[in-house]
Amino acid sequence: MALIHHTHVKPTKLELLTTWLPTRSWYHGPAEPELVKSGGFRLDDPEGEVGIEFMVVTDDSGAYLVPLTYRGAPLPGAEHALVGTMEHGVLGPRWVYDGCHDPVLTAGLTAFIEGRVEAQAQSVSHTLDREVARSWTGAVRIPALGAPTDTDKATEFAVPDGPTLRVHRVLNPGSTPPEDAIGHVTGAWAQADGTRVRALFAALQPS
């Protein structure tokens, strides 16, 4: 299970996202947002090399799902997906990527949807996150995902000769899986007043 190091990182994740998020087509907030980390979960990398986090950040414009990966060296060919670099107090230099462009995260997400791995708590080591729910009704495993495409609300992956996986970047409190979903992920986060809300994080639907 994921080991969380409680140490300093410079710059912080939110500082990196404050610069990066306004450059995304699916972000509808101000050019200089005041972001709050409001929820999320982690997945384990089977090789133990890459950190995988699904972070929910909020500001006055709404809630956004930001999948991130943390690597000890640059990911070849993923310069376009680099969120930034930071110095980790235990692990040293870390390259932070938009996880939708990292094959380790997308493989972990499909494994989670299928029920082959479990969601880990975002900030506590060796602890499962029971608030994250998933479902899978498919008869076979999800094929390898195609290249991601960003829309104004989601990142989409077309599966060759198969369904489409939509990772919802803009989160709508109370949203539920579509009726034709083959698989899905839902999760929760805290609003400004402290109440917790749930929404659809990702869904696999027929093309």
Secondary structure as a PSIPRED ss2 file (coil, helix, strand):
# PSIPRED VFORMAT (PSIPRED V4.0)

   1 M C   1.000  0.000  0.000
   2 A C   1.000  0.000  0.000
   3 L C   1.000  0.000  0.000
   4 I C   1.000  0.000  0.000
   5 H C   1.000  0.000  0.000
   6 H C   1.000  0.000  0.000
   7 T C   1.000  0.000  0.000
   8 H C   1.000  0.000  0.000
   9 V E   0.000  0.000  1.000
  10 K E   0.000  0.000  1.000
  11 P C   1.000  0.000  0.000
  12 T C   1.000  0.000  0.000
  13 K H   0.000  1.000  0.000
  14 L H   0.000  1.000  0.000
  15 E H   0.000  1.000  0.000
  16 L H   0.000  1.000  0.000
  17 L H   0.000  1.000  0.000
  18 T H   0.000  1.000  0.000
  19 T H   0.000  1.000  0.000
  20 W H   0.000  1.000  0.000
  21 L H   0.000  1.000  0.000
  22 P H   0.000  1.000  0.000
  23 T H   0.000  1.000  0.000
  24 R C   1.000  0.000  0.000
  25 S C   1.000  0.000  0.000
  26 W C   1.000  0.000  0.000
  27 Y C   1.000  0.000  0.000
  28 H C   1.000  0.000  0.000
  29 G C   1.000  0.000  0.000
  30 P C   1.000  0.000  0.000
  31 A C   1.000  0.000  0.000
  32 E C   1.000  0.000  0.000
  33 P C   1.000  0.000  0.000
  34 E C   1.000  0.000  0.000
  35 L C   1.000  0.000  0.000
  36 V E   0.000  0.000  1.000
  37 K E   0.000  0.000  1.000
  38 S E   0.000  0.000  1.000
  39 G E   0.000  0.000  1.000
  40 G E   0.000  0.000  1.000
  41 F E   0.000  0.000  1.000
  42 R E   0.000  0.000  1.000
  43 L E   0.000  0.000  1.000
  44 D C   1.000  0.000  0.000
  45 D C   1.000  0.000  0.000
  46 P C   1.000  0.000  0.000
  47 E C   1.000  0.000  0.000
  48 G C   1.000  0.000  0.000
  49 E C   1.000  0.000  0.000
  50 V C   1.000  0.000  0.000
  51 G E   0.000  0.000  1.000
  52 I E   0.000  0.000  1.000
  53 E E   0.000  0.000  1.000
  54 F E   0.000  0.000  1.000
  55 M E   0.000  0.000  1.000
  56 V E   0.000  0.000  1.000
  57 V E   0.000  0.000  1.000
  58 T E   0.000  0.000  1.000
  59 D E   0.000  0.000  1.000
  60 D C   1.000  0.000  0.000
  61 S C   1.000  0.000  0.000
  62 G E   0.000  0.000  1.000
  63 A E   0.000  0.000  1.000
  64 Y E   0.000  0.000  1.000
  65 L E   0.000  0.000  1.000
  66 V E   0.000  0.000  1.000
  67 P E   0.000  0.000  1.000
  68 L E   0.000  0.000  1.000
  69 T E   0.000  0.000  1.000
  70 Y E   0.000  0.000  1.000
  71 R E   0.000  0.000  1.000
  72 G C   1.000  0.000  0.000
  73 A C   1.000  0.000  0.000
  74 P C   1.000  0.000  0.000
  75 L C   1.000  0.000  0.000
  76 P C   1.000  0.000  0.000
  77 G C   1.000  0.000  0.000
  78 A C   1.000  0.000  0.000
  79 E H   0.000  1.000  0.000
  80 H H   0.000  1.000  0.000
  81 A H   0.000  1.000  0.000
  82 L E   0.000  0.000  1.000
  83 V E   0.000  0.000  1.000
  84 G E   0.000  0.000  1.000
  85 T E   0.000  0.000  1.000
  86 M E   0.000  0.000  1.000
  87 E E   0.000  0.000  1.000
  88 H E   0.000  0.000  1.000
  89 G C   1.000  0.000  0.000
  90 V C   1.000  0.000  0.000
  91 L C   1.000  0.000  0.000
  92 G E   0.000  0.000  1.000
  93 P E   0.000  0.000  1.000
  94 R E   0.000  0.000  1.000
  95 W E   0.000  0.000  1.000
  96 V E   0.000  0.000  1.000
  97 Y E   0.000  0.000  1.000
  98 D E   0.000  0.000  1.000
  99 G H   0.000  1.000  0.000
 100 C H   0.000  1.000  0.000
 101 H H   0.000  1.000  0.000
 102 D C   1.000  0.000  0.000
 103 P H   0.000  1.000  0.000
 104 V H   0.000  1.000  0.000
 105 L H   0.000  1.000  0.000
 106 T H   0.000  1.000  0.000
 107 A H   0.000  1.000  0.000
 108 G H   0.000  1.000  0.000
 109 L H   0.000  1.000  0.000
 110 T H   0.000  1.000  0.000
 111 A H   0.000  1.000  0.000
 112 F H   0.000  1.000  0.000
 113 I H   0.000  1.000  0.000
 114 E H   0.000  1.000  0.000
 115 G C   1.000  0.000  0.000
 116 R C   1.000  0.000  0.000
 117 V C   1.000  0.000  0.000
 118 E C   1.000  0.000  0.000
 119 A C   1.000  0.000  0.000
 120 Q E   0.000  0.000  1.000
 121 A C   1.000  0.000  0.000
 122 Q C   1.000  0.000  0.000
 123 S C   1.000  0.000  0.000
 124 V C   1.000  0.000  0.000
 125 S C   1.000  0.000  0.000
 126 H C   1.000  0.000  0.000
 127 T C   1.000  0.000  0.000
 128 L E   0.000  0.000  1.000
 129 D C   1.000  0.000  0.000
 130 R C   1.000  0.000  0.000
 131 E C   1.000  0.000  0.000
 132 V C   1.000  0.000  0.000
 133 A E   0.000  0.000  1.000
 134 R E   0.000  0.000  1.000
 135 S E   0.000  0.000  1.000
 136 W E   0.000  0.000  1.000
 137 T C   1.000  0.000  0.000
 138 G C   1.000  0.000  0.000
 139 A C   1.000  0.000  0.000
 140 V C   1.000  0.000  0.000
 141 R C   1.000  0.000  0.000
 142 I C   1.000  0.000  0.000
 143 P C   1.000  0.000  0.000
 144 A C   1.000  0.000  0.000
 145 L C   1.000  0.000  0.000
 146 G C   1.000  0.000  0.000
 147 A C   1.000  0.000  0.000
 148 P E   0.000  0.000  1.000
 149 T E   0.000  0.000  1.000
 150 D E   0.000  0.000  1.000
 151 T C   1.000  0.000  0.000
 152 D C   1.000  0.000  0.000
 153 K C   1.000  0.000  0.000
 154 A E   0.000  0.000  1.000
 155 T E   0.000  0.000  1.000
 156 E E   0.000  0.000  1.000
 157 F E   0.000  0.000  1.000
 158 A E   0.000  0.000  1.000
 159 V C   1.000  0.000  0.000
 160 P C   1.000  0.000  0.000
 161 D C   1.000  0.000  0.000
 162 G C   1.000  0.000  0.000
 163 P C   1.000  0.000  0.000
 164 T E   0.000  0.000  1.000
 165 L E   0.000  0.000  1.000
 166 R E   0.000  0.000  1.000
 167 V E   0.000  0.000  1.000
 168 H E   0.000  0.000  1.000
 169 R C   1.000  0.000  0.000
 170 V E   0.000  0.000  1.000
 171 L E   0.000  0.000  1.000
 172 N C   1.000  0.000  0.000
 173 P C   1.000  0.000  0.000
 174 G C   1.000  0.000  0.000
 175 S C   1.000  0.000  0.000
 176 T C   1.000  0.000  0.000
 177 P C   1.000  0.000  0.000
 178 P C   1.000  0.000  0.000
 179 E C   1.000  0.000  0.000
 180 D C   1.000  0.000  0.000
 181 A C   1.000  0.000  0.000
 182 I C   1.000  0.000  0.000
 183 G E   0.000  0.000  1.000
 184 H E   0.000  0.000  1.000
 185 V E   0.000  0.000  1.000
 186 T E   0.000  0.000  1.000
 187 G E   0.000  0.000  1.000
 188 A E   0.000  0.000  1.000
 189 W E   0.000  0.000  1.000
 190 A E   0.000  0.000  1.000
 191 Q C   1.000  0.000  0.000
 192 A C   1.000  0.000  0.000
 193 D C   1.000  0.000  0.000
 194 G C   1.000  0.000  0.000
 195 T C   1.000  0.000  0.000
 196 R E   0.000  0.000  1.000
 197 V E   0.000  0.000  1.000
 198 R E   0.000  0.000  1.000
 199 A E   0.000  0.000  1.000
 200 L E   0.000  0.000  1.000
 201 F E   0.000  0.000  1.000
 202 A E   0.000  0.000  1.000
 203 A E   0.000  0.000  1.000
 204 L E   0.000  0.000  1.000
 205 Q E   0.000  0.000  1.000
 206 P C   1.000  0.000  0.000
 207 S C   1.000  0.000  0.000
